Amino acid sequence: MVLDALARLTEERVDHRFKGLPPDAGGLTVGELAAQRRNLFTGGFTTPVLALSAERLEHNLRLMETYAARHGLAFAPHGKTSMAPQLFRRQIEHGAWGITLAVPHQVRVARAFGIQRIFLANELVDAAALRWIAAELDADPGFRFICYVDSVRGVELMEAALTEAGASRPVDVVVELAAGEGARTGARTEDACAAVADAVAGARGLRLAGVAGYEGEVPRADPERVHAWLRRLVALAADFDKAGRFAGLDEIVLSAGGSAWFDAVADVFAEVPELSSPVLKLLRSGAYVSHDDGHYRELTPFNRVPEEGALEPAFRLWTQVVSRPSDEQAFTNAGKRDAAYDLDLPFAQVVRRNGNERPATGISVTGLSDQHAWLRTTGEADLEVGDWVGLGLSHPCTSFDKWELIPLAEADGTVVDYIRTFF
């Protein structure tokens, strides 16, 4: 099913829906265009165009596969980052246990492309979505689905929806421990977690599978506070197990891990005591797949453990200078519709002119309009109308979501594939 669904992506017709692609490719299938192996810079692509580095993508996939295996972690990378089934497949080929997602629509996308193990890192109380999940579970004995619960009321709503749906397989849930007061979702105390677990025990449509949370929401996060919260999570699992809450499970799920503190997760999960069943230590980091040139470049745990390797930023947004009104100012034709800007503005990295590429010395991005980037230029900047400027981006999650079909390009500009997203 996975291969069939992915193969159908290559049959999609290239047309006006897809930004940046060559106008003369209209009417070709994506597969036919990929087979032409056009060059990003000379093959008719129009600016702005976002490109994903083939080599850096592969490097990042391999690095996190190795990291998870080295630390004894199962890996369910967060698919909300890319919402690209082609990348889901490659992540699973590189050892991922399954895919993490955040909302029901994302689960539907993953299931349409045959993903068999899904961890929903969110509460799910929508009756229509629960009816659909129940039908998926009943129709496919090989489908594994796990989601958060953090309230007795949430358990009641889930139970009512699943009972109405006539579900025959229980939905696996993990109690979410909040990262602290004022953090995001999750039960705030261990006593509250126990109350939720008691409610699950009384619900025929649910099965308690473990505990989970998100250390990235720890208030004033630093290594000491993050490690302390993760030890609370491990202790909660141990207490639940001692109380017999996991009786009958083949494995106990223990899950955490965003893209900023997965080294702390590896440290603390290595300390998990022996429980009544094997523990599935599930890491969920997702931004690694493309990494970035801003937020995660600064926050990545590999900065703290350089001996483990380094992720490489794989995105570059190519945009063109359309106006040079003064020696201190220029404008390119990419803006908020094209580039992530919620965490950092884009970073001017390189300039291309007549096939030659050089560093973007003396050029900085100072703002974005809907369709323009504002550039400040110093006397060092050699910049003319018509030049292509390659921008680095910050925050993969709000980069992928602006592009439906992304060229996957090798270092020399040869486009070898197109990555389809579903946001």
N, C-alpha and C positions, 0 to 999 in steps of 0.2 A: 504493500500500500504506500509506504514512504517513497519508494523509488518511482512508482507510477505517478504519484502526486507531484513530485519534484520534476519528473519528465514533462508533465503538462505545463509547468512554468516555462519551459523552453519553447512551447508552442504559442505562447501569447504574442500578439502582434505589437510591434513597436509603432507608437503613434504619439499624438500630441499630449497624452497623459504624462509622459516621462520627460522630465526636465533634462536639458543638457545633451540629449542624444542627437546624433547626426540627422538633420532633416531629410536627407536623401535615403535614410534607412527606413522611412515610413513604409509600412506594409510588409517588411521582413518579419519573420519570427525572431524572438530573442535568441533562439538557438542558431538561426542563420546568421544573425549579426555577430554573435560570439565567434562563429566559425571563421568569419572574415579577419579576426584578430587585428582590428583597426588600431591605429595609434591614437592615444588620447589627444596628442597635440597636432597631429597632421591628418587625422582621419575624419574630419568634419564635425567633431563635437563642438557644441556651442557653450559659451559661458553664460552664467556660472554653471560649473559641473563639479560634483563631489566625486572623488575617487578614493577607493580603498586599496591599500597596498597588498598585493598578493603575498609577497615575501614576509611582510611584517605580521599579517594576519596569521600565517602559518607558524611563525615564530611564537606568537602569543598563545596559540592553541597548544603547541607542544610544551611551552614553559609551564602553563597551569596544569596540564596533564601530569607532567613530571612532579610538580610541587605537591599536588594532591596525593599522588601515589607515595611519594617520599614520606609524607606525614600521616599516612594511613587514613585519609579522608575520602569519603565518597563525595562526588561533585555533581551538583545540579545547578549549573550556571543560570543566572536570572535572564530569561528570554525577553523580558520587557525592554532590555537594552536595545536589541536589534530588531525584534519581531520579524526575523528572517529565517524561514524554515531551512534554507540551504545552510545557514550557519548553525542552526540546531543540529542538523545531520552531522556536520563536521565536528561539532563539540562532542556528540555522542561517539563518533568514530575515534575521537581523541580521549576516550575513556569516561565520559560523563555518565553518571548513573541515570540521569533524566534531565528534565528542564524545569526550572522554577518560573512561575508566572504570577501575575498580580490580580487580574480581574477575569471574569468569565469569558469575555470576548477573546482574550488571549489564549485561554484554554481551548476554545473552539478552533482557533487557528492551528494550534499545535496538534489537536486531534485530527484535523483535516489532513495533516501531513504525517499521521501515523505515530506520533509520539506516545509511547506506552507508559512512561513514568512521569507524572507531573506533581510538583509540589507547589501548591498555591499559598504563597507567603502573604496571606491576608485572610480576614474573616469572610465567610460566605453565608449570607442570610437571605439572599434573593430567591424567592420560591421558584420562579421560572428557571433560573439557572440550576437550582438544585434538582428540579425535575429532569433537566437535560443531563446533568451529571449522573443521576440515578440510572437513566436509560443507557448511557454510555457504559457504566459499570456492569449493568445486567447483560448488555449485548456482547461484551468483550471480557472474558474471564482473565485475560492477560493484562488488562489496564489497571495500573496502580495510581491512585489519586489520594493525596493528603492535603488537608488545609488546616488553617489556624482556627481555634476558638478562644475567646477571652471573656465570655460572660455567660451567666446562666440563661439570660434572656435569649442570647444568640443560639444556645443549645436548644431551647424550646422552639424557636423559629425553624431551625434546621430539622428537628424531629417532626414538627407538624408538616413541613413541606415534603419530607421523605415518606412519611406515612401516607399522605394524600397521593403521592406518586406510586405507592405500592412497591417501593424499592425492595429488592430481594437481597442485595449486598449492602452491608453497612458502609458508610463513608468513614474512612480513617481521618482522625483529627489529632492535632497536637495542641496542647495548651500553650498559649503564648504568654510568656513572662515579659512584662514591660521593662524597658531599659531604665526606668526611673520615673519619679514624679515629673510631670510636664513633658514626658516623652510622647511618642506616638501611640499606637494601639498596644494592647496587651493588658492582662490583669496586673494590678500594681503591687500586690503582695503575694507571698506564698500561700497565705490563708485563702485569698481570693482565687488563686490557682486551684487549690484543693476543692473549693466549692464548685468551680467549673468542672473539675474532673468527676466529682460526685454526680453532677447533673448528666455528664456524658454516660456514666455507668448506668444511669436509669433510663437512657434513651435507646430503644431497640435499633434505630436507624444509624447509630454512630458507634465507632469503636475508638477507644483511646489508644493512640499509637506511640505517643512520646511527648516531648516538650520542645519548645523552640523560642526564638526571639531574634532581635536584630540589634547587635551591639553598636551599630552606627548611630543609634539614637541616645546613647548614654550622655546625659548632660555634662557639659564641659569635658568631653572625652579626652583622656590621655591614657598612656599605657597602664598606669596603676588602676584607674577607674574602670577601664574596659576589662582588664583581667579580673577584677573583683566581681563585676557583673557576670561575666562568663562562668566564674566559679559558683555564683548563685544558681545559674541555670543548671550546671552539672549537679549541684547539691539537690535541686528540685527533682531532677530525674532520679537520683538515688533515693530520695525520700519517697517518691511515688512508688518506686520498685519495692522498697522495703515494706510499704503498706499493701502490697499485692495488687496495685492498680494495673500492672502490666501482665498479669497472669494470662497465660495462653498465647502470648505473642511469640512469633518466630524471631522477631528483632524489635528492638526499641529504638525509636527515632530520636536523635538529638541533633538539632539543626540551628545554625547561626551563620554569620559570615557575609558581610558586604565587601566592597572593594577597597576599603581603607584600613581594615583591621584583621584581615584573614590570618596574619601571622600570630596575633593574640589568640584567635580561635584554634589554630594548630597547637599552640603552647598548652592551652587549658584542656583541650579535648584529648591531648596525650595523657592527661592525669585522670581520665575517667576511671572510676573503680570498676571492678567486675560486678556486673549485674546479673539478673536471673536469666537473661537472654542476651545474645550478641547485640552490640550497639551499632546502629547505622549512624556514623558521624558525618552529617551532611552539610557540606559547605555550599554557599549559594552565590558567590561573587560573580558579577556579570559584565562589568565595564571593561574587564581585561581584554575582551575579544578585539576591540579596536584601540583600547587605551586612549590617551589624549595628550595634548600639548599644554594643558593648564592644570585644572583641578586635580585630576588623578595622577598626573606627573608629579605633583607636589605631595600627594597623600599616600601614594602606593606603598604598601609594606615593604616592597623590595628596596626602598630607600633605607630601611632599617636593617635589612638582611641582604646586603649586596652580594654576598657569597651564594645566594640562592638563584641569582640571575637578574634580569631586568626586562620589563615589558617595553614594547616599542610602539609609539604612536603611529597608527595605520591610516588615519584620515588626512586628506588634503583637499581643501576647497579651492578650485581654480576659478579666478574671477578676472575681469579685464578692466583696465583703466579706461574710463569713458570721458573723464573730464580732468583737466589740470589747470584750474583757474588762477593759481599763483604758485610761487616757488615753495610755499609752505603747505600747500594743500592739494590733494587729489581725491578723486572719487572712483570707486570701482562699482561694478554692476551686480553685487551680491549683498543682500541685507538680511533682515530678520526672517524673511521667508525661506532663507537658504542656510543660515549659519546658526549654531547654538550661541546663545548670549545670556543665558540665565545665571551662569556662574562666573564666566569671564568673557570679555570680548575676544574675537579671533586674533591671531598673532600673524603678522606679515613675516613670511619665512624666506621666500625666493621670488625672483623676478625672471620671466622668460621673454626674450626678444630674439626674433630671427633664429630660433632653434637653440639659442644659448641660454644657459641658466646660471644665475649668480645669487648670492645672498641678498636679502632685502635690507641692505644697510641704510640706516637713516629713515626707515619707513615704519610707522606704527599706526594701528587702528585705534581711533579715538571715539568712534560711535557707529551705530547702525541705524539707518532708516529702513523702511520696509524693503526697499530694493537697492539700497546703496550702502557701501561701506565708506566711512569718512576716514581718510588717511592724512596723517600729519607727516610732512617730509622736511628733513634738514638739508643742509648744504651737501651732505654726503650722498644723498639720494639721487640716483640716475634713473628717472622715471618719465615715461612719455605716454601719451594717449595711444592705446592699442596694445601696450604691454600686458602680459598675463602676470598676475600676482598670485602665488600659492600661499594660502592661509592655513595655519594650524588652528585646531578647534579645541574647545574645552567642553567636557561633559558629553560622552557618547550617546546617552539616552535621548538628548534633545538635538542630536546631529542626525542619527538614523531616521528620526520620525519626520523629517522634512523632505525625504527623498524616497520615492517608490521603487526606483530601479537604479542601482548604484554600480557603475563600472568597477570591476576588479582588475587593477592594472599592475603589470610587472614594472620593475624599476626603469626600464627603457620606454615606458608609456604604452606597451602593448596590452590591449584590453583582452583578457582571456575568459571573462565571464561577467555576468550581470546579476547582482544580488537583489532579489525582490523582497520588499518589506510589506507588512500588513498591520498598519496602525489604525 
